[in-house]
Each structure stands twice: as structure tokens, then as C-alpha cells.
Amino acid sequence: MNTGNEPPVPAEDGPDTGNPTPAELRMRDGNQRFTRNPDTAANDRRAAELRAQHWTYQRIADHLGYASKSGAIDAVRRAVRDACATAGRDLINLEVQRLEAMYDEVLGILQRDNPVVSHGRIVKDDAGLPLVDDELKLKAVDRALRTRESFRKLLGLDAPSRVSVEAEQLGREIGRLLDTALGPDGDDPDA
């Protein structure tokens, strides 16, 4: 039944329009795994746009030529993941710019010779020259190190600090299998 309130059906994609279907867009790499290309990304984006227009997944699948509604669901999820990844990259770039500005300020402090001040007066050596405040430079070095650490964390340059949960679980499972195979005393029961 057509109520007249349905969104218009765009005729730019799908099996009836001469444009390739999602199955035709999929490419395989050297290991015969499916890879994404600009055409599949555009098709995913189109599926997300249709979903935003309140289309059902089945209707999207039928319109864009997916074999089932699960293909449309996967396409929408990929489009959302791509959008989040782009926004995430933009945020990381902004944070990198901020950290670079902070780091430049710290380097400026390191390059200046700040005099030691005590009770509002510059402290001078026996020759009458101002003493250099090494404590201020050391604090700037600490700040520079923390800024560089923030860079490394933000960009994921540091090695993981602990073994993953899966590796720990795998180790426990191997231990259980060895206990079962060798017996609780570590002796081979078949020997």
C-alpha cells in the first residue's frame, strides 16, 4: 500500500540501473580475501544515507542489490565505522597540533637563560653575573618529556605494556591441557 509519505526512491544504484551491485564491487587481494575499494565505500555510504532516511535494511538490500538484509546491515556498520575513523583522525591531528605548540613553548624555555631570583632580586655570582636557574630548565626538560610521552601515547608508538587477555587465557588453556595430558605430577601417564 502506498500512502504517499514514503521517501522518494533514488534510481542511482542497484541491479536495475546499470550500476554495479555490491557483489560486483567486491575485490579480492592476493590471499583471496575481500578488500575495500572506493566503490564499495561509496556503496556503504549510500546504504547509511538510506538508513538515515528511515529505510528498512531489507529495502536497502533490495534497492542496492545486496543478497540479504544482513549485507545492508554490514554496509551501514562499515559506513559508520569509516565516519568515526575520519572524525578520530581529525581529532588526533588537532591534538598533535596542540602538543607541538606546547613542545615549542617548552623548547623556548630551555633555550633561555633565566636568572635565579631570591626575595625579588636577581642572584649574582662573585663576578657580578646573574646565576642561571637550572631548576627552571630541569622543570622544562620534565615537561618536554611528558609532552613527548603524550605524543607517543596519542599516536600509539609505544609497545604494549602488558600481554593481552587472549594471550593470558591461551597460556592458562595450554597449562590445563598439559596437566590433563601429563597428569598432575607432570609425569606422562602412558609412560
C-alpha positions in Angstrom: 0.0 0.0 0.0 1.4 3.4 -1.0 0.4 6.2 1.4 2.3 8.9 -0.5 4.5 9.6 2.6 7.3 7.3 1.5 10.7 8.8 0.8 11.5 9.1 -2.9 13.3 6.1 -4.4 16.6 7.3 -5.8 17.4 5.4 -9.1 21.2 5.8 -9.0 22.3 2.4 -7.6 21.2 -1.2 -7.8 20.7 -4.0 -10.2 18.1 -2.3 -12.4 20.1 0.9 -13.0 23.1 -0.4 -14.8 25.4 0.4 -11.8 27.3 -2.5 -10.3 25.8 -4.4 -7.4 27.7 -4.8 -4.1 28.6 -8.3 -5.1 30.1 -7.0 -8.3 32.1 -4.3 -6.4 33.9 -6.7 -4.1 37.5 -7.3 -5.0 39.9 -9.9 -3.6 43.5 -9.4 -2.6 46.4 -11.8 -3.2 45.2 -14.0 -0.4 41.7 -14.2 -1.8 40.3 -12.1 1.0 37.8 -9.3 0.2 39.2 -5.8 0.2 37.5 -2.5 0.3 37.8 0.0 -2.6 36.4 3.5 -3.2 33.3 2.0 -4.9 32.4 -0.3 -2.0 33.0 2.6 0.4 30.6 4.8 -1.6 28.0 2.0 -1.7 28.3 1.6 2.1 27.9 5.4 2.5 24.8 5.2 0.3 23.3 2.4 2.4 23.9 4.6 5.5 22.2 7.5 3.8 19.2 5.4 3.0 19.1 4.1 6.6 19.1 7.7 7.8 16.0 8.3 5.7 14.3 5.5 7.7 14.6 2.8 5.1 14.4 -0.7 6.4 17.5 -2.9 5.9 15.6 -5.2 3.6 14.5 -2.3 1.4 18.1 -1.1 1.3 19.3 -4.6 0.4 16.7 -4.8 -2.4 17.5 -1.4 -3.7 21.3 -1.6 -3.7 21.4 -5.3 -4.7 22.6 -7.0 -1.5 21.9 -10.7 -1.3 20.1 -10.2 2.1 19.4 -7.6 4.7 22.5 -8.7 6.6 24.5 -7.3 3.7 22.8 -3.9 4.2 23.4 -4.1 7.9 27.1 -4.7 7.4 27.3 -1.9 4.9 25.7 0.6 7.3 28.1 -0.5 10.0 31.1 -0.1 7.8 30.0 3.4 6.8 29.5 4.4 10.5 32.9 2.9 11.3 34.5 4.9 8.4 32.8 8.1 9.6 34.1 7.6 13.2 37.6 6.8 11.9 37.7 10.0 9.9 36.5 12.1 12.9 39.0 10.3 15.1 41.9 11.1 12.7 40.8 14.8 12.7 40.8 14.8 16.5 44.2 13.2 16.6 45.6 15.8 14.2 44.2 18.6 16.3 45.8 17.1 19.5 49.1 16.7 17.6 49.0 20.4 16.7 48.3 21.4 20.3 51.1 19.2 21.6 53.5 20.6 19.1 52.7 24.1 20.2 53.3 23.1 23.8 56.5 21.5 23.0 57.7 24.6 21.1 57.0 26.7 24.2 59.0 24.3 26.4 61.9 24.4 23.9 61.8 28.2 24.1 62.1 28.0 27.9 65.0 25.6 27.6 66.9 28.0 25.3 66.5 31.0 27.6 68.9 31.6 30.4 66.6 32.6 33.2 68.3 34.1 36.3 67.9 32.8 39.8 65.6 35.1 41.8 65.5 35.2 45.5 63.3 37.6 47.5 62.5 39.5 44.4 66.2 40.1 43.5 68.4 38.5 40.8 71.1 36.4 42.5 74.6 37.1 41.1 77.9 35.3 41.3 81.2 36.7 42.6 81.9 38.3 39.2 78.6 40.1 39.3 77.0 38.0 36.6 73.4 36.6 37.1 73.3 32.9 38.1 71.3 30.7 35.7 68.3 29.0 37.2 69.0 25.3 36.4 65.9 24.2 38.3 63.7 26.0 35.8 65.5 24.3 32.9 65.1 20.9 34.7 61.4 21.5 35.0 61.2 22.4 31.3 63.0 19.1 30.5 60.5 17.2 32.6 57.6 19.0 30.8 59.2 18.2 27.4 59.5 14.6 28.3 55.8 14.5 29.4 54.8 16.2 26.1 56.7 13.6 24.1 55.1 10.9 26.1 51.7 12.3 25.2 52.7 12.2 21.5 53.8 8.6 21.8 50.5 7.6 23.5 48.4 9.6 21.1 50.0 8.1 18.1 50.3 4.6 19.5 54.1 4.5 19.1 54.9 2.7 22.4 54.9 -1.1 22.6 52.0 -2.6 24.6 52.7 -2.5 28.3 51.2 -5.9 29.1 50.2 -9.1 27.5 46.7 -9.2 26.0 43.9 -11.0 27.8 43.7 -13.5 24.9 47.3 -14.5 25.4 46.8 -14.9 29.1 43.8 -17.1 28.5 45.7 -19.1 25.9 48.5 -19.7 28.4 46.1 -20.9 31.0 44.4 -23.2 28.5 47.8 -24.7 27.4 48.6 -25.3 31.1 45.3 -27.1 31.6 45.9 -29.3 28.5 49.4 -30.1 29.7 48.1 -31.0 33.1 45.5 -33.3 31.6 47.9 -34.9 29.2 50.8 -35.3 31.7 48.9 -35.8 34.9 49.0 -33.5 38.0 52.6 -34.7 38.8 53.9 -33.8 35.3 54.5 -37.5 34.6 53.3 -38.9 31.3 50.5 -41.4 32.2 51.2 -43.6 29.2 54.9 -44.0 30.0 
